[in-house]
Amino acid sequence: MTDRPIGPLVQGFVTPPAPGPDRIAGIHVTLERLDPARHADDLFHANQGQDWVWDYMPYGPFATLQDYRDWQAQAAAKSDPFFYALRDNRSGAVGGVASYLRIDPANGVIEIGHIEIAPTLQRSPAATEAISLMIRWAFEAGYRRVEWKCNALNAPSMAAARRYGFTYEGTFRQHMLVRGRNRDSAWFAIMDHEWARLGPAHAAWLAPSNFAPDGNQRQRLSDLTSRARQEE
């Protein structure tokens, strides 16, 4: 029998740690380990009257503050998903949550998801930096692959994945039932060797020099990550 390909050996791989830092600080945003006592009230009020933010989530909207506190308490108690609250460094307000999930240190794979950004933080440098910080932490911790999955009908999430530099890998049809409705899931990922070029693109976008005095960006992150991909 002829030799069959079985994949290259992965040299020097060390099992990375599970997520654990209570705080990841950036220029525009600080990620804080989710704590209902500190985060639930602000975020409930930031989302109040904006039920559409929950359209692609398996939970929410929440009718009362207590309902939301109860959900946050359950979320904060888990190690997978591992939730962070997103605090805008400029205003000091909590404007969203995001998590690591499907955490697989043995294979060096981790996903970023359960991302819920209140309208007050959407389309801001802080919101972009929050996800960038999570990607960076994962690769610096030793993960080989960072995943992003979303409802294939969720056009903003699909666009965001590409903006950060994730590569679309396909759609899993009839992947889930969410609130009794079918969900086809689009899969995206970044590999560690790709982050070697994408990381500097993120840093260039976040640099203070990339923002005009009125706060408008000079270069778009999507352009920077697209160029980085072309250089691979």
N, C-alpha and C positions, 0 to 999 in steps of 0.2 A: 504494500500500500504506500502511495506517495505521501510525503509530509503535507499536512494540512495547516493552514494559518490558524493560530490560536491567540494572536494578539501579543503586543510587546510587553515585556516585563516592566513593571513600574518600580524604578529604582529610588530608594531613599524615602519612600512614603512613610510618614509617621502619623498614626491616628490622631486627628485633631480633637480638641476639647469640645464638649457640648457648649452651646452659648451660655454665658454666665455673667459677663460684666454688668453691673447694676446701672452703669452710666457710660454712654459713648458720646463724646462732645465733638461738635463741629463748629464751623464759623457761624452758621445761621441757625442751627438747630441742635438740641441736645436730646438724645434718646435716654429715657429713664425707665427702668424696670417697672412694669405696670403695677400701680398701687391704687386701688379704688379710693382709699382715703384721701389721696392727693390729686387724683386725675378724673374720677367719675363725674363729679359735679360740673367742672368746667367743660368737659367734652360733651356731656349731655346737652348743656345749654348751647354749645357751639353748633350742634346738629339739630336743635329743636326747630321744627317747621320745615325741615329739609329731608323729608322721608325718602326722596329719590337716592340719597347716598347709600341706602341699604339695598338697592335694586338687585345687585348681583351677590349679595351676602346670604348665607344660610340662616341668618338671624337678623333681628331688628325689622322695622323700627320699634323703638321702645316707648310705650305709652306714658310711663312715669319715670321719674328719677330713680325711684327704688328699684324698678325693673332693670334699669341700666346698671345701677350699682351691683345688683345681684349677678348680672351677666359678667361684669368686670371682675367680680370676686371669683367666679368660676374660671375665667380666663387666666387671671393672675396666679391661680393655684397650680397651673399646669406647667410642666417643663417642656412639653411639645404639644401644641404650639408654645413658643416662648415669646411673650408679648412685651413690647415697649410702647410707652407713650411718647409722643413727639412734642417737645416744648420749643416754641419759637424763641430764639435767644433775644430778639429785638423787643417783642411785646411781653415776653414772659408767660404767654398763654399756651395752654395745651391745645393742639389743633388736630390731633389724629392718633392713630395707633397702627402698628405694623408688627409682624411676628416672623420669627424663624419657625419652620415646621418641617415635618417629614425629615427629621434630623437623623442622618445616617453617618456617624463618624467613621465606622469601619470601612466604608467605601468612599469617604470624603465627599459626601453629597449633602446638600442642604438647600432648602427652598425658602423663599421670601414670599409671604402672602398675608392674608387677613388684613390687607391694607385698607384703612378707612380714614380718609382725610376730610375734615370739615371744610365747608366752603371758604371760611376765613383764611385757611392755609393753602388751599388749592392753587396751583399755578404759581407758586412762590419758590424762591431759592431754598427756603427751609424745607419744603416738601421734597424737592429734588434731592437735596443733600441728605435727607434722612435715609433714603433708599441707597444712595451712594455709600454712605457710611456703613450700612449693613452689608453691602456687597464687599466693601474693602475689608471689614472685620473678618468675614468668612474666609477670604483668600489669605489674609495675613495669619489667620489661625491655622491654616494648612489644608483647607478644603480644596478639592480638585474641581468641583462642579457646583455652581449656584443656579437653582432653577426658579422659574416664574411660570405659574399656570393661571389661566383665567378662563371664564366663560367665553367661548368663541364668538358670542354676540356682543361682548363688552368691548366695543371699538376703542374707547379711551384707554383701557388697560392694555390692549394689543399695541396701541401706538406708544404707550409709555414703555413697554418692554423693549421695543425697537429703539426708542430714544436712548435708553440706558446702554444699549449695545448688545442686548440679548439676541440670540439667533433663534428664529422660529424653527421648530423641529417636527411639527405636525399637529394634527388635531385628533384626539381620541374621541371617536363618536360614541354617543350614548354612554358617556363615562360616568355620569352621576345623575341622581334624582335630587333636585333642590326645591324644596317646598312643593313637591309633587310635579314639578316641571322637568323636562329633559334638559340636561346640560352636556353639550359637546365641549370638551376642554382643550384649549390651545396650549401647547407646551413650548417653552422657550428655555434657553440655558446660556450661561457663559462658562467657559473653561478657564482654568488657572493660567494657562499660557496666553489666552486671549486678553486676560486682565492686565498682562504686562504692557499692552498698548492702550487698552481702554481706561485703565487707572489714570494715566497722565492726561487723557482726554477729559475725564471727570474733573481732575484737579485744575485743568486750564479753564474749564467752564466756571468752576467755583471761585477762581481767583478774583479778588476785589477789582483788579484791572479790567475784568470782563464786563463790568457793570458801569454804565454811564451815571452821571450825577442824579439823573431822574430815576435810576433803578433799572432801566431797561438793559437787557443783555446785548452785548456787542456780537458775540458768536453764539449760535444755538448749539445745545448739547448734541442734538441729532446730527448736525453737520460734523462736529468733532468726532463723535463715535463712528460715523460712517467713514470718515477719512482714515481713522485708526484701523478699521476693518480692511480697508483697501490696501493698507500697508502690510498686512499679514502675509 
